[in-house]
Amino acid sequence: MSQITTHILDTTLGRPAQGVTIVLSARQGETWTELARGVTNQDGRIAHLLPTDEPLPLGIYKLKFCTQEYFEQQATASFYPFVEIVFDVATTAHYHVPLLLNPFGYSTYRGS
């Protein structure tokens, strides 16, 4: 399992959000470097976001969820073209970062 995992639940429909592109980046100084990207499956998850099971260096990371494409595919108006969640990897532990999504709002938390 990847050290960083995520899933998306469309809270309006009450089901996982399939087909959402997610990009993982690491902060290096004032810039961001893309590490991995994938597209959510039918369960709203990406099975292996990171290409290796090696622990990431400690630091600041972000997940970018490309939500506009998802809502356009459903012909649904939305407010956020993308959602970026920035978080601190302070240990080599597993980090699960879920996104609860609807066309006009979202929330997140550190899962398990």
NORRASUL-V714415 format. One record per run of one state. SS is the DSSP state (A for helix, B for strand, O for the rest). FROM is the first residue (numbers start at 1). TO is the last residue. If there is no record, write none. Layout:
# NORRASUL-V714415
ss->SS from->FROM to->TO
ss->SS from->FROM to->TO
This chain:
# NORRASUL-V714415
ss->O from->1 to->3
ss->B from->4 to->5
ss->O from->6 to->6
ss->B from->7 to->10
ss->O from->11 to->14
ss->B from->15 to->16
ss->O from->17 to->20
ss->B from->21 to->28
ss->O from->29 to->30
ss->B from->31 to->39
ss->O from->40 to->44
ss->B from->45 to->45
ss->O from->46 to->58
ss->B from->59 to->65
ss->O from->66 to->66
ss->A from->67 to->73
ss->O from->74 to->82
ss->B from->83 to->89
ss->O from->90 to->94
ss->B from->95 to->102
ss->O from->103 to->104
ss->B from->105 to->111
ss->O from->112 to->112
